Amino acid sequence: MKVLTIGGAGYIGSRLVPELMKAGHDVVVVDQLWFGNFLPPSVNIIQKDSFSLRADFMRGFDAVIFLSGISNDPMAEYAPHLNFMANASAPAHAAYIAKKAGVRRFVYADSCSVYGFTDGVEVDEKYLPGSTAPYGISKLQGGLGVLQLVDDNFSTICLRQGTLSGYSPRMRFDLFINTMYMKAMMENKIVVNNPVIWRPLLAMTDAVKCYIKALEAPPEVSGTFNVLTLNLQVGNAADHVKRYFLEKHGVDVEQSINNIQDRRNYRVSNRKAREVLGIDFNGSLTGILDELDVNLGKDFNFDQDHFYNIQMFKRIFKE
Ligand SMILES: NC(=O)c1ccc[n+]([C@@H]2O[C@H](COP(=O)([O-])OP(=O)(O)OC[C@H]3O[C@@H](n4cnc5c(N)ncnc54)[C@H](O)[C@@H]3O)[C@@H](O)[C@H]2O)c1
């Protein structure tokens, strides 16, 4: 399949694109390269803003994977105007021109952040998302925009992802387990803002499978799919990381608990993704930590700005 991956040089894309190529797809990446480029030299990368793409450029692609955008709450709150353009308008714009160009499938990187603060009962895709934060609202708007375009010749699959964790050549240390791993490695410490908060976690290995399954799904499949490896409470995740460091590295990591109020709390079902897309979520928290250990470890230089989205973003978009 000829696949255009917009935002393909980010954390997810840097792991996904080589796997798509290994699976035999012909991949082109369009990315603004905010965080640099960690893709293999063989990847065809065009440094561009997705808003500058036109239907002529999209002609000939079978599918578009849309990973681009502002990818966390701190960035969205730092520049809400850019957030709503990048996350609410840009996916709809890209899907609109893709459809005009005859592309058959559009895969959108949605987020479970749309759910906001729930009472912790497991929710599925029929649950009405309640986020009031700029990031959550804009991701929901992006999904609605692209789903609006579905018809017999154009399929949209929104992968509503839990928080990703695991290794990528373009690391992010602002993500839940990745942050705990980095802090435990660098400072022998894990900071837990609120131990009772529920979060769905998506192992990078499972995320890659999700995108490949979404590309391969029968043409009539469209819709939103929660994708996650497991749901867990932040305090339990921290205990797991602490045990891992003790058993694997003989290090007794200190845990500090802040009990700070969180605006996000959700436990999510992945049943629809398993049943309709046939995704076998077989990642695990230990598997994620093993992967980080093998690829990073204690000699890794964690202190680089491009691994921390908000730091780079503030530098690029100085008010
Ligand atoms: N990582 C997660 O835990 C997670 C969870 C849920 C949803 N998501 C969503 O998945 C997507 C990818 O996440 P990620 O972790 O890889 O993010 P990332 O921040 O690492 O990568 C985003 C990429 O998009 C590029 N980009 C931004 N605006 C662009 C534009 N207008 N045109 C072209 N390129 C542009 C950036 O340069 C960057 O390389 C995001 O949309 C995010 O909202 C991520």
The ligand as a Gaussian input file, in Angstrom:
#p B3LYP/6-31G(d) Opt

LIG

0 1
 N        1.851000       9.566000      22.635000
 C        0.708000       9.353000      23.273000
 O        0.663000       8.895000      24.433000
 C       -0.591000       9.648000      22.585000
 C       -1.786000       9.227000      23.182000
 C       -2.998000       9.531000      22.555000
 C       -3.004000      10.218000      21.359000
 N       -1.823000      10.622000      20.798000
 C       -1.864000      11.364000      19.534000
 O       -1.029000      10.680000      18.602000
 C       -0.378000      11.620000      17.735000
 C        1.103000      11.334000      17.700000
 O        1.632000      11.358000      19.023000
 P        3.194000      11.409000      19.283000
 O        3.404000      10.994000      20.688000
 O        3.923000      10.709000      18.178000
 O        3.421000      12.974000      19.159000
 P        4.758000      13.807000      18.826000
 O        4.566000      15.131000      19.468000
 O        5.962000      13.004000      19.185000
 O        4.744000      13.929000      17.233000
 C        3.928000      14.806000      16.526000
 C        4.647000      15.122000      15.216000
 O        3.783000      15.944000      14.440000
 C        4.575000      16.924000      13.771000
 N        3.685000      18.038000      13.413000
 C        3.005000      18.842000      14.261000
 N        2.248000      19.721000      13.564000
 C        2.444000      19.436000      12.252000
 C        1.922000      19.977000      11.045000
 N        1.042000      20.989000      11.028000
 N        2.320000      19.438000       9.871000
 C        3.230000      18.408000       9.842000
 N        3.756000      17.852000      10.974000
 C        3.369000      18.366000      12.153000
 C        5.661000      17.278000      14.781000
 O        6.794000      17.834000      14.147000
 C        5.942000      15.894000      15.412000
 O        6.999000      15.236000      14.747000
 C       -0.737000      13.015000      18.266000
 O       -1.751000      13.533000      17.448000
 C       -1.273000      12.771000      19.663000
 O       -2.287000      13.704000      20.005000
 C       -0.633000      10.341000      21.381000

